[in-house]
Amino acid sequence: MKRHHAVVRITHWVNVIALTIMIGSGLRIFNAYPAFARRGESFCCYPFEHQPIPAALTFGGWLAGARNWHFAMMWVLGINGLVYLAFIYLHGEWRDLVPRRGIVRDAREMVKFYLTVRKDHPVQGKHNALQRLAYFSMPIVGIMAVVTGIAIWKPVQLAWLTNLMGGYVWARYWHFWAMLLLVVLTVGHVFMVFTVDPYSIPSIITGKYRPELSPEARNARPFVHLLPTHHEPPAGS
Amino acid sequence: MSRRPDRSEPPIRLPSHAAERVGLDRRRFLAAASGALGTLALAACDSMGPRSAKGVLMFAESGNEKLERVLFHHSSIDVPRSSAATAGSHFPAYFVSDQVPVWDEAAHGVWRLEVSGMVNTPLSLSLSDLSSLPRTGYKLDHFCVEGWTAVATRTGVRLADLAKLAGVRPGARYVDFQSFDSDYHESWDIESAMHPQTLIVYAQDGHYLNSAWGAPARVYSPVKLGYKNTKYLTKIAFLPERNGGYWSDRGYEWYGGV
């Protein structure tokens, strides 16, 4: 059974590379002035003004190198994102991702299950409610990163866009937040893949997936019922 | 709408105040960056990442420049936020020489600004010549490549006015701004140079420029990143081809548009 179409698999891994380079080079650019305040002013809403990001997390070597990477990779990120969105729209995959009625209740049930308040894995389709929310948010935050990025790239020529975000200083701040949200979503995603559903890894490489090993079938929560032999059928089956 | 461009003509007062030296010395920074990467001893890599990527990055840069030129309009002007405070003495000073460049009148005579190249009437302007020309003042954002911004009032002569005075010939597509700050210079596309907010500035915040801020005159335009705006000007040359620049030759984008 193919879980992910080739287009989804390819755009996923292109995105991994593009996003990693965008974030690394972006942090290197940020380190040239690791603050948000306009000169001669202070900034209300960032507690780490003038504290650089650890160099190990940055990419590009120096400011010009990082900028060159950032302004080249932005095209890969943007075009890849458009291909992905166009594909899931035309091919129907968006139906597995957009929040459905009752998503909040379903998400609450998933959280209850992960916190062991609830014993049995909630019944789900391709993705559980938390995954749906995460995978639906990712492109939205991605679009936010791109739009805020354009606003700080062209604050004079596209001043209307920059002003929409409260001006250059705030656009830069929202750009930083978009990056943070993408990191949080990605870290959560990778954590869940390795602690709940490592059997899904082949599905994003070759497309192959064994439904009998799904977290739902194993009644798996982080670090629990990781091995297939430990699986117990969900109640009622 | 109260956010109109501020086209006041501030009175010019001679005494100037000290500016703080910018925290980041770019030459030291450049040396440190290349040194750190040298220790990696990766034959395939330099400060730009994998060497094979360099061609791709340069291709992207030339593509970006084409797009930036399409986006560029003289009608797009910079209007600082009404809430933005003027940086005043917090405005960073920046130069590439070891010391603050000061025009050596004893050695080179009185400072004059040369306007030459593809022009019908080459100009040689003293500071008083410049300040007697039609004066334009704007409160403007400064966009540094490092990511910071600062607001200052810039007063001077529109480069478009100087170009008219000199009679720029049709083949001139680029403008090179040269300085007495070591070999610092940066060349621009002529469209950006003729933007109404591109000024040959001799006063900042109502005072004649001090040495830390590029005295006696500098180019300033909000449509270019800070490093494109040459300080300590000596010569404005109209050229048929681009002539690189101090930072453009060291890896920063040549176009540097905002």
Interface residues (C-beta under 8 A of the other chain):
Chain A: I29 F30 A32 Y33 A35 R38 R39 G40 E41 A55 F59 G60 G61 W62 L63 A64 G65 R67 N68 W69 F71 A72 W75 K154 P155 V156 Q157 L158 A159 G167 Y168 V169 R172
Chain B: L24 F29 L30 A33 S34 A36 L37 D46 S47 M48 G49 A53 V56 L57 F59 A60 E61 G63 N64 E68 L71 F72 H73 S76 I77 D78 V79 R81 A84 A85 T86 A87 G88 S89 H90 F91 P92 D141 F143 C144 V145 E146 G147 W148 T149 A150 V151 P222 V223 W247 R250 G251 Y252 E253 G257 V258
